[in-house]
Amino acid sequence: MSYNQLKWLILLIPTITVGVWEYVRHEYLLPYISMDLGNWLTPVIVLFVTFTLLTRLFRKIELMQEQLQRERTAKAALEERERIARELHDGLAQSLFLLSVKMKQLKNIKVAEEDLKTFEEIQQRLFDIHHYVRTGIENLRQPVVDELHFKEVVYDELNRFERETDIQVIIDIQIDEAKMTTQEKRELTFCLKEALMNVHKHAKASHVSIYIRIDEEQKMMVVKDDGIGFQIDKPLVGHYGLRMMEERCAKIGWHFAIKRENGYTALYFIKEEEGSQNDGANSHLDRR
C-alpha cells in the first residue's frame, strides 16, 4: 500500500464509520435504542475504530518514514564515501602511481651493492602502500550493507580466487551465522580477502586450505597454503596487510596468529575465549 493510499484511508475511515453507523442506527436500531444513547455510542464507535484500525495505519506510515530515512542516510553516506574515494584516487593514488613509475625508471641507474637491498625494500613498500590505497578506494565505493551473509560471501570469494589464480582450494566450512555479529562478518571477510591476496602475491602456492568453524563450541578461521613460506622468527616491518588483519581481529575480540607447520603457512583467526581450545593457536607468533 502506498503512502498516499494510507493517508486517504486515515482521512476517510472515520467519516465512513460515522456514516455507516448512522445509517444502521436509523434503519434498524432506532426502535431498540434511544436517540441519546445512539449519540453517545457514535464517538465510542469512532474511538474504537481509531484504536483498532487507524493506529495500524499510522504505524505503517511510521515504518515507511523510518525506511525512507534509512535510505536517505545510506545514500548520503555512500555519496560521502564516493567523494572521499574520488579525492583519494585523484590525489594520493595518482601520486603513488607516478612515484612507482619513477622508481621503476631508477632501475636504469646503477645502485651501489650495499644500497640495492634498501632500494628494493623501498620499492616494495611503495607498491604495498599503493595497493592498499587502491583497496581502500574500492571498499569506499562499495555500498554499506547492514547484514552480510557471511557463508555466501566466503564461497563467492573462494570461487573467485580459484578461478583467477588456478590455485586449488580445499574447503572445510561450517558456519552458524546466528552466532556471529555483523561486525565480525565484516572484519573476517576483509581478513579472508587479505589472506588470499597474500597467498596469490607472495606464496607461490599450489593449494590453499580454508577451515572455518562458527558454532556454540568455537569461532575459528584458518587459512593454510603450501607455498614458500617466510621467516617467522623475526618481525618483518612494512607488511601492512598483516598488521591490518591483526588490528581488525583486535577490534572484534579475536586473536590473530601465524605458524609454519608441516610445510604449510597457517594464519589463525580465533575468538579469544576459544583460543585455549585450539592447539598452538593461542601462542603469540611473530607477524609477517
C-alpha positions as CSV (number, residue, x, y, z in Angstrom):
1,M,0.0,0.0,0.0
2,S,1.4,3.4,-1.0
3,Y,1.9,6.4,1.3
4,N,-0.9,8.4,-0.4
5,Q,-3.3,5.5,-0.1
6,L,-2.6,5.2,3.6
7,K,-3.3,9.0,4.1
8,W,-6.6,8.8,2.2
9,L,-7.7,5.8,4.3
10,I,-6.9,7.6,7.5
11,L,-8.9,10.6,6.3
12,L,-11.9,8.5,5.1
13,I,-12.3,5.7,7.6
14,P,-13.7,7.9,10.5
15,T,-16.2,9.6,8.0
16,I,-17.3,6.2,6.6
17,T,-17.6,4.7,10.1
18,V,-19.9,7.5,11.2
19,G,-22.0,7.3,8.0
20,V,-22.4,3.5,8.2
21,W,-23.3,3.7,11.9
22,E,-25.9,6.4,11.4
23,Y,-27.5,4.5,8.6
24,V,-27.7,1.3,10.6
25,R,-28.9,3.1,13.6
26,H,-31.7,4.9,11.8
27,E,-32.7,2.0,9.6
28,Y,-32.5,-1.0,12.0
29,L,-31.8,0.1,15.6
30,L,-34.0,3.1,16.2
31,P,-36.8,1.0,17.8
32,Y,-34.3,-0.5,20.2
33,I,-32.0,2.3,21.3
34,S,-32.9,5.9,22.2
35,M,-31.6,8.9,20.4
36,D,-29.4,10.0,23.3
37,L,-27.8,6.5,23.6
38,G,-27.2,6.5,19.9
39,N,-25.5,9.9,20.1
40,W,-23.2,8.6,22.9
41,L,-22.4,5.4,21.0
42,T,-21.2,7.4,17.9
43,P,-18.0,8.7,19.4
44,V,-17.4,5.4,21.2
45,I,-17.5,3.5,17.9
46,V,-15.3,6.0,16.2
47,L,-12.8,5.8,19.0
48,F,-12.8,2.0,18.8
49,V,-12.2,2.0,15.1
50,T,-9.5,4.6,15.5
51,F,-7.6,2.4,18.1
52,T,-8.1,-0.9,16.3
53,L,-7.5,0.2,12.6
54,L,-6.1,3.7,12.3
55,T,-3.3,3.0,14.8
56,R,-2.1,0.2,12.5
57,L,-2.2,2.5,9.5
58,F,-0.2,5.2,11.5
59,R,2.3,2.5,12.4
60,K,2.7,1.6,8.7
61,I,3.3,5.2,7.9
62,E,5.9,5.5,10.6
63,L,7.7,2.4,9.3
64,M,7.7,3.8,5.8
65,Q,9.2,7.1,7.1
66,E,11.8,5.2,9.0
67,Q,12.8,3.2,6.0
68,L,12.9,6.3,3.9
69,Q,15.1,8.0,6.4
70,R,17.5,5.0,6.5
71,E,17.6,5.0,2.7
72,R,18.4,8.7,2.7
73,T,21.1,8.2,5.4
74,A,22.6,5.3,3.4
75,K,22.6,7.3,0.2
76,A,24.2,10.3,1.9
77,A,26.9,8.0,3.4
78,L,27.5,6.4,0.1
79,E,27.8,9.8,-1.6
80,E,30.3,10.9,1.0
81,R,32.3,7.7,0.7
82,E,32.3,8.2,-3.1
83,R,33.6,11.7,-2.7
84,I,36.4,10.6,-0.4
85,A,37.3,7.7,-2.7
86,R,37.4,10.2,-5.7
87,E,39.6,12.6,-3.8
88,L,41.9,9.7,-2.8
89,H,42.0,8.5,-6.4
90,D,42.7,11.9,-7.9
91,G,45.3,12.8,-5.2
92,L,47.1,10.2,-3.2
93,A,46.6,7.2,-5.6
94,Q,47.7,9.1,-8.6
95,S,50.8,10.5,-6.8
96,L,51.7,7.0,-5.6
97,F,51.4,5.6,-9.1
98,L,53.6,8.3,-10.6
99,L,56.1,7.7,-7.8
100,S,56.1,4.0,-8.6
101,V,56.8,4.8,-12.2
102,K,59.7,7.0,-11.2
103,M,61.0,4.1,-9.0
104,K,60.9,1.8,-12.0
105,Q,62.9,4.3,-14.0
106,L,65.5,4.3,-11.3
107,K,66.3,0.7,-12.1
108,N,68.3,2.0,-15.1
109,I,70.6,3.9,-12.7
110,K,73.4,2.0,-11.1
111,V,72.8,1.4,-7.4
112,A,75.7,0.6,-5.1
113,E,75.6,-3.1,-4.0
114,E,75.2,-2.1,-0.3
115,D,72.2,0.1,-1.2
116,L,70.5,-2.4,-3.5
117,K,68.6,-4.2,-0.8
118,T,67.3,-0.9,0.7
119,F,66.3,0.3,-2.7
120,E,64.3,-2.9,-3.3
121,E,62.6,-2.6,0.1
122,I,61.5,1.0,-0.6
123,Q,60.2,-0.1,-4.0
124,Q,58.2,-3.0,-2.4
125,R,56.8,-0.8,0.4
126,L,55.7,1.8,-2.2
127,F,54.0,-1.0,-4.1
128,D,52.3,-2.2,-1.0
129,I,51.1,1.3,0.0
130,H,49.7,1.9,-3.5
131,H,47.9,-1.5,-3.4
132,Y,46.3,-0.8,0.0
133,V,45.2,2.7,-1.1
134,R,43.6,1.2,-4.1
135,T,41.9,-1.5,-2.0
136,G,40.7,1.3,0.4
137,I,39.2,3.2,-2.5
138,E,37.4,0.1,-3.8
139,N,36.0,-0.6,-0.3
140,L,34.8,3.0,0.0
141,R,32.9,2.7,-3.3
142,Q,31.0,-0.4,-2.1
143,P,27.6,0.3,-0.5
144,V,27.3,-0.2,3.2
145,V,25.3,-3.4,3.9
146,D,23.6,-3.7,7.2
147,E,23.6,-7.5,7.2
148,L,26.2,-9.8,5.4
149,H,25.5,-13.4,4.5
150,F,29.0,-14.5,5.6
151,K,28.8,-18.0,4.3
152,E,27.7,-16.8,0.9
153,V,30.4,-14.2,0.8
154,V,33.1,-16.8,1.7
155,Y,32.1,-19.2,-1.0
156,D,31.9,-16.3,-3.6
157,E,35.4,-15.1,-2.6
158,L,36.9,-18.6,-2.7
159,N,35.3,-19.4,-6.1
160,R,36.6,-16.1,-7.5
161,F,40.1,-16.8,-6.1
162,E,40.3,-20.3,-7.5
163,R,39.0,-19.0,-10.9
164,E,41.5,-16.2,-11.1
165,T,44.6,-17.9,-9.7
166,D,44.3,-21.6,-10.7
167,I,45.3,-22.4,-7.1
168,Q,43.3,-25.4,-5.8
169,V,41.2,-24.5,-2.7
170,I,40.3,-27.2,-0.1
171,I,37.2,-26.2,1.9
172,D,36.1,-27.3,5.3
173,I,33.4,-24.8,6.4
174,Q,30.6,-25.0,9.0
175,I,29.0,-21.6,9.8
176,D,26.1,-20.8,12.1
177,E,25.6,-17.1,11.2
178,A,23.3,-16.6,14.2
179,K,26.5,-16.9,16.3
180,M,28.2,-14.0,14.6
181,T,27.8,-10.3,14.9
182,T,27.6,-8.1,11.8
183,Q,31.0,-6.5,12.7
184,E,32.6,-10.0,12.9
185,K,31.3,-10.8,9.5
186,R,32.7,-7.6,8.0
187,E,36.1,-7.9,9.6
188,L,36.6,-11.6,8.9
189,T,35.5,-11.0,5.3
190,F,38.3,-8.5,4.9
191,C,40.8,-10.8,6.7
192,L,39.9,-13.7,4.3
193,K,40.3,-11.5,1.2
194,E,43.7,-10.1,2.5
195,A,45.0,-13.6,3.4
196,L,44.1,-15.0,-0.1
197,M,45.6,-11.9,-1.7
198,N,48.9,-12.6,0.2
199,V,48.9,-16.2,-1.0
200,H,48.3,-15.1,-4.6
201,K,51.0,-12.4,-4.5
202,H,53.8,-13.9,-2.4
203,A,53.3,-17.6,-1.5
204,K,53.7,-19.3,-4.9
205,A,51.4,-22.0,-3.6
206,S,49.5,-24.7,-5.4
207,H,47.0,-25.5,-2.7
208,V,45.1,-23.4,-0.2
209,S,43.1,-24.9,2.7
210,I,40.2,-23.0,4.3
211,Y,38.9,-24.2,7.7
212,I,36.1,-22.3,9.3
213,R,34.0,-23.2,12.4
214,I,31.4,-20.9,13.8
215,D,29.2,-22.6,16.3
216,E,28.5,-23.0,20.0
217,E,31.8,-24.7,20.6
218,Q,34.2,-22.4,18.8
219,K,34.7,-19.5,16.5
220,M,37.8,-20.1,14.3
221,M,39.1,-19.4,10.8
222,V,42.3,-20.9,9.4
223,V,43.9,-20.2,6.1
224,K,46.8,-22.5,5.1
225,D,48.9,-22.6,2.0
226,D,51.7,-24.9,0.8
227,G,53.8,-22.0,-0.6
228,I,57.4,-21.0,0.0
229,G,56.6,-19.5,3.4
230,F,58.6,-16.8,5.2
231,Q,60.7,-16.3,8.2
232,I,58.5,-16.2,11.3
233,D,61.4,-15.9,13.8
234,K,61.6,-12.2,13.3
235,P,59.1,-9.5,12.5
236,L,59.1,-8.0,9.0
237,V,58.4,-4.3,9.0
238,G,56.2,-2.8,6.4
239,H,53.7,-5.7,5.8
240,Y,50.6,-3.6,6.2
241,G,48.1,-6.3,5.3
242,L,49.1,-8.5,8.2
243,R,49.1,-5.6,10.6
244,M,45.6,-4.6,9.4
245,M,44.4,-8.1,9.9
246,E,45.7,-8.1,13.4
247,E,44.1,-4.8,14.2
248,R,40.8,-5.9,12.7
249,C,40.8,-9.0,14.8
250,A,41.5,-7.0,17.9
251,K,38.5,-4.8,17.2
252,I,36.2,-7.7,17.4
253,G,37.9,-9.5,20.3
254,W,39.6,-12.2,18.1
255,H,43.2,-13.4,18.2
256,F,45.5,-13.4,15.1
257,A,48.5,-15.7,14.8
258,I,50.8,-17.2,12.2
259,K,52.5,-20.6,12.2
260,R,54.7,-22.6,9.9
261,E,53.8,-26.2,10.3
262,N,54.4,-29.3,8.2
263,G,55.4,-27.4,5.1
264,Y,52.3,-25.1,5.4
265,T,52.0,-21.5,6.3
266,A,48.9,-21.1,8.6
267,L,47.0,-18.0,9.5
268,Y,44.8,-18.4,12.6
269,F,41.8,-16.2,13.4
270,I,40.3,-17.3,16.7
271,K,37.8,-15.8,19.1
272,E,39.9,-15.1,22.1
273,E,37.9,-17.1,24.7
274,E,38.2,-20.1,22.3
275,G,41.9,-19.6,21.8
276,S,42.9,-22.1,24.5
277,Q,40.9,-24.8,22.9
278,N,43.0,-24.9,19.7
279,D,46.4,-26.5,19.6
280,G,49.1,-23.8,19.1
281,A,46.7,-21.1,18.0
282,N,46.9,-19.2,21.3
283,S,50.7,-18.7,21.1
284,H,51.6,-15.2,20.0
285,L,53.8,-15.6,16.9
286,D,55.8,-13.0,15.0
287,R,53.9,-11.4,12.1
288,R,55.0,-11.4,8.6
